[in-house]
Amino acid sequence: MSSLVLTFQSIIGEAVGAIITFILYKKGLKKWRIKETQQGLIRKIKKLEGKNTFWMILILRIMPFIPSGVVTIGAAFSKVSLSLFAVASTIGKIPSLLIEAATIYGFMQVDFKIQIIIVIILLCFLIWKMKFR
């Protein structure tokens, strides 16, 4: 299977996962009442509609350091429609998925012995990072 097909499948999978999560969050949030006196980001997000929400979702999805779940739950708090969320979320995920695909492709082009060394180094780094947390 070509890497283009796999990349396309990843984009579709990410989009479907985000849409399902959005729907579940929306249903769950209907049961969870937020006090009107609550300040901050949640209150601002609740007021967003239409184009503003679209751009917020798109920009937050493009930023690689913002967790996907935070963006999805933030969107679920807003008045954004499912279709608008789906389009913004999918477009926003494409850049990071392309970077991931290019990284994996590059990794697969390296000699197997070097791949093993890279994996061992990454595992050692993760263990060290977990130990000193």
C-alpha positions as CSV (number, residue, x, y, z in Angstrom):
1,M,0.0,0.0,0.0
2,S,1.4,3.4,-0.9
3,S,2.2,6.0,1.8
4,L,-0.3,8.4,0.2
5,V,-3.1,5.9,0.8
6,L,-2.0,5.3,4.4
7,T,-1.8,9.0,5.0
8,F,-5.3,9.5,3.6
9,Q,-6.5,6.6,5.9
10,S,-4.9,8.3,8.9
11,I,-6.6,11.6,8.1
12,I,-10.0,9.8,7.7
13,G,-9.4,7.9,11.0
14,E,-8.4,11.0,12.9
15,A,-11.5,12.8,11.5
16,V,-13.9,10.0,12.4
17,G,-12.4,9.7,15.9
18,A,-12.7,13.5,16.5
19,I,-16.3,13.5,15.3
20,I,-17.3,10.6,17.5
21,T,-15.6,12.2,20.5
22,F,-17.3,15.5,19.8
23,I,-20.7,13.9,19.7
24,L,-20.1,12.0,23.0
25,Y,-18.8,15.2,24.7
26,K,-21.8,17.2,23.5
27,K,-24.2,14.6,24.9
28,G,-22.3,14.4,28.1
29,L,-22.1,18.1,28.6
30,K,-25.9,18.4,28.3
31,K,-26.1,16.5,31.6
32,W,-23.4,18.5,33.2
33,R,-24.6,22.0,34.2
34,I,-22.1,24.8,34.3
35,K,-22.8,27.6,36.7
36,E,-23.5,30.9,34.9
37,T,-21.2,32.6,37.4
38,Q,-18.3,30.6,36.2
39,Q,-15.6,32.8,34.7
40,G,-12.7,32.2,32.3
41,L,-12.1,30.2,29.2
42,I,-15.2,28.0,29.4
43,R,-17.5,31.0,29.5
44,K,-15.7,32.6,26.5
45,I,-15.9,29.3,24.5
46,K,-19.6,28.9,25.2
47,K,-20.2,32.3,23.5
48,L,-18.4,31.4,20.3
49,E,-20.5,30.7,17.2
50,G,-20.0,30.1,13.5
51,K,-16.8,31.4,11.9
52,N,-15.2,32.3,15.2
53,T,-15.5,28.8,16.4
54,F,-14.3,27.4,13.1
55,W,-11.1,29.4,13.2
56,M,-10.5,28.6,16.8
57,I,-10.8,24.9,16.2
58,L,-8.6,25.1,13.1
59,I,-5.9,27.1,14.7
60,L,-5.8,25.0,17.9
61,R,-5.7,21.8,15.8
62,I,-2.7,23.0,13.8
63,M,-0.7,23.7,17.0
64,P,1.0,20.4,17.9
65,F,1.4,21.1,21.6
66,I,-2.3,21.4,22.4
67,P,-3.9,18.1,23.3
68,S,-6.6,17.0,20.8
69,G,-9.0,16.2,23.6
70,V,-8.8,19.7,25.0
71,V,-9.7,21.2,21.6
72,T,-12.6,18.7,21.2
73,I,-14.1,19.4,24.6
74,G,-13.7,23.1,24.1
75,A,-15.6,22.9,20.8
76,A,-18.3,20.7,22.5
77,F,-18.8,23.6,25.0
78,S,-19.4,26.0,22.1
79,K,-22.4,26.3,19.9
80,V,-20.5,25.0,16.8
81,S,-22.4,22.5,14.6
82,L,-21.1,19.0,14.0
83,S,-20.4,19.7,10.3
84,L,-18.4,22.9,11.0
85,F,-16.5,21.1,13.7
86,A,-15.8,18.2,11.4
87,V,-14.4,20.4,8.6
88,A,-12.3,22.6,10.9
89,S,-10.9,19.7,12.9
90,T,-10.0,17.6,9.8
91,I,-8.3,20.5,8.0
92,G,-6.4,21.4,11.2
93,K,-5.2,17.8,11.7
94,I,-3.7,17.5,8.2
95,P,-0.4,19.3,8.7
96,S,0.5,17.2,11.8
97,L,-0.5,14.0,10.1
98,L,1.7,14.9,7.0
99,I,4.6,15.5,9.3
100,E,4.0,12.2,11.1
101,A,3.8,10.4,7.8
102,A,7.0,12.0,6.5
103,T,8.8,11.1,9.7
104,I,7.7,7.5,9.5
105,Y,8.6,7.3,5.8
106,G,12.1,8.7,6.6
107,F,12.5,6.3,9.5
108,M,11.6,3.3,7.3
109,Q,14.3,4.4,4.7
110,V,17.1,4.0,7.3
111,D,19.1,0.8,7.7
112,F,17.4,-1.7,10.2
113,K,20.4,-1.6,12.6
114,I,20.1,2.2,12.8
115,Q,16.3,1.8,13.4
116,I,17.1,-0.5,16.4
117,I,19.6,2.0,17.8
118,I,17.0,4.9,17.4
119,V,14.3,2.8,19.2
120,I,16.7,1.9,22.0
121,I,17.7,5.6,22.5
122,L,14.0,6.7,22.5
123,L,13.1,4.0,25.1
124,C,16.0,5.0,27.3
125,F,15.0,8.7,27.0
126,L,11.3,7.8,27.9
127,I,12.4,5.7,30.9
128,W,14.7,8.5,32.1
129,K,11.9,11.1,31.6
130,M,9.4,8.9,33.6
131,K,12.0,8.3,36.4
132,F,12.6,12.0,37.0
133,R,9.0,13.2,36.7
